[in-house]
Amino acid sequence: QVQLVESGGGLVQAGGSLRLSCAVSGRTLSSYAMGWFRQAPGEDREFVADITQSGGNTRYTNSVKGRFTISRDNASNTMYLQMNSLKPEDTAVYYCAAASVPNYYNSWGQGTQVTVSS
């Protein structure tokens, strides 16, 4: 069973940056494709970005393209989400997730709150 723990959330002003981390334990990170999702108050959870097992391919939702960068360090069992030029609409709880089967995320972290003030 893989365990995921997010960190790095917080309160930031619009235009600022945050770097989220997702520490993986229980299994090696290289066994999984990984993704970031977010859920704003009153909204459904939405896809933000994902990255293949090797890190060679990434995808982003349109609203974060050019501002967010997903990356992974399989040696340290950690995934990251660098978030720049943050906007108030980025405010949400951010979750990392692991997919043992392509596009099937079956392991989730507890989430970390990101709040962007205007």
N, C-alpha and C positions, 0 to 999 in steps of 0.2 A: 504494500500500500504506500503510495507516495503522499507526502505532506508538503503543503505549500504555505509559505508565510510571507505576506507582503509587508513592506515598510517604505518610508519615505514620503508619505502624504503629509499634508499640512495646509496652512493658510498662506496664500500668496496674493499679491496684487496683480491686476491685469497687466499683461506684458512680461511677467516674471517667468521663472523656470522652476521645475521640480524634477527630481529623478527618483522614480519608483524602482524598488528592487523586489524580486521574488526569490526567496531562498527555498530550494528543493531538498528534501531529505527522504530517506526510505528507499529511493531508487535513483539511478543515475539520470541526470537531466538529459543526456544524449539519447535516452530511450523515447523521448516525447517531442512532438511538436508542441509549441507553447503559444498561448495567446493572452492578451489583455482585453478585458471587458469593463464596462462601467454602467452604473445605474444611478440616475438622478432621482430626486424625490418625486414620487408619483409617476415615474416612467418605468418602462420595461428595461431590463438589462440589454445593453447593446454591445456589439463587437467594436473594438477599437483597433487592434492590430494583432497580427500573428507572425510566427517565424517557424521555419522548418527545422527539423532536428539538427541539421548541420549548420543552420544559420544562413544558408545560401540564398534563401528566398524569403521575402517579407511582403505583407499586405497591410493596407491601412484603410480605414473608413475615410471617405472623402473629406470630412470635416477636420481631420487632423493631419492630412497629407502636407508635408513641408514644414510641419511644426513638431511632430512627435517622431521619435526614432526608437524602434524596438531592437534589442540586441540580446545576446546570450553569451555566457562564458561557461561552457560545459565542464571545464576543468574545476571551476569553483562551484558548480551546481547552482548558478544564479542567472536569472533573467532580469533585464532592465527595461524601463520605459523612460526615455529622456523626453521631457515635455517642455517646449519652449513657446514663447509668445502666447502664454496662457490667456484664455478668455473666460469671462464669467460663465458662459455656457459649458465650459469644461468641468464645472463643479459637479461632483458625483462621488460615489464610492467606487473605487477601482479594484478589480479582482484579477488575479492571475489564474490561469487554468492550464491543465495539461491534457493532451490528447494522445491516448495510446493507439487510437485508430484515427486515420486522417479525418479532420473536421468533426470529430466526436470528442468533446471535452467532458471527461468524466471525473476529473479531480479539480477541486477549487480551493482557493485560499479563503481567508475570512474577510478580506477586503481592507482597504485603507482609504480614509477620507481625504479628498482633495477639494479645497474650497478656494475659489478665485474671486476676490473682491474687485468691484469696479471703481 
